[in-house]
Every structure is written in C-alpha cells, then in structure tokens.
C-alpha cells in the first residue's frame, strides 16, 4: 500500500511538472506574440514623427525663416523683399502683402519729400 501511494504521488508530481512546463511554454509564446505588435507600433510612431517633423519643417518653418531673413536683409533702394517662397498659401500671401506695404511706405516717403 505504501508503494502504491508513493507511485501515485510520483505520478501526480510528474503530471504537475508537465502541466507547469506546458503552461510556461504557452505563456512564453503568448508574450512573444504580444511584444511584436508593440514593437511594430513603436517603430511606426517613430517613422510617423520623423515624417511629420520633416513636413512641418519644410512647409512651415523654412518659408517663415526665409521671410525673416528677407526682412533682415531689406534695403529701401530695392523696394521689395525677395524671399523666394515657392508656395501659394498664407505665407506667400504674407510675403506679397509685406512687399505691398513696403511699396506703399516708400511711395508715402517719396511724396512727403
């Protein structure tokens, strides 16, 4: 009777170890599957951030910096600010209106002389 109980306990321990081993392998595989979408999401977010940074810099920051440089290098003898902005948006309109303002100010200055 002792040997049959011992044999049954050993069999239960073996089954328990096999179950724990299978459960550990299942959890390991599930964790690998869960990590892959997270890594892909992080890489996609980094790529998206870099592209967004490029487009913001190219289409917003660079034309404004060109306009600032044009205003800094303005000489009244020329009469216009040449910024070389190649867009048809509000920044190009700002350059055009700045040139119109300079023209009006120069005409007003010439009329007052």
CORPEPE-V566349 format. One record per residue. N is the residue number from 0. PSI is psi in whole degrees, -180 to 180 (NA if undefined). Layout:
N & PSI
N & PSI
//
This chain:
0 & -41
1 & -43
2 & -35
3 & -36
4 & -43
5 & -41
6 & -41
7 & -41
8 & -43
9 & -40
10 & -41
11 & -41
12 & -41
13 & -45
14 & -39
15 & -44
16 & -42
17 & -42
18 & -42
19 & -42
20 & -45
21 & -43
22 & -39
23 & -44
24 & -40
25 & -44
26 & -38
27 & -46
28 & -41
29 & -37
30 & -36
31 & -42
32 & -32
33 & -29
34 & -32
35 & -49
36 & -33
37 & -43
38 & -43
39 & -40
40 & -42
41 & -44
42 & -42
43 & -40
44 & -39
45 & -44
46 & -44
47 & -42
48 & -40
49 & -42
50 & -42
51 & -41
52 & -43
53 & -48
54 & -38
55 & -44
56 & -44
57 & -42
58 & -12
59 & -52
60 & -46
61 & -46
62 & -36
63 & -40
64 & -37
65 & -41
66 & -41
67 & -45
68 & -38
69 & -40
70 & -39
71 & -36
72 & 20
73 & 134
74 & 130
75 & -22
76 & -33
77 & -45
78 & -13
79 & 161
80 & 122
81 & 103
82 & -16
83 & 49
84 & 124
85 & 56
86 & 168
87 & 46
88 & -161
89 & -31
90 & -39
91 & -39
92 & -37
93 & -41
94 & -45
95 & -46
96 & -33
97 & -42
98 & -40
99 & -41
100 & -42
101 & -41
102 & -44
103 & -40
104 & -40
105 & -40
106 & -41
107 & -39
108 & -42
109 & -35
110 & -31
111 & -13
112 & NA
//
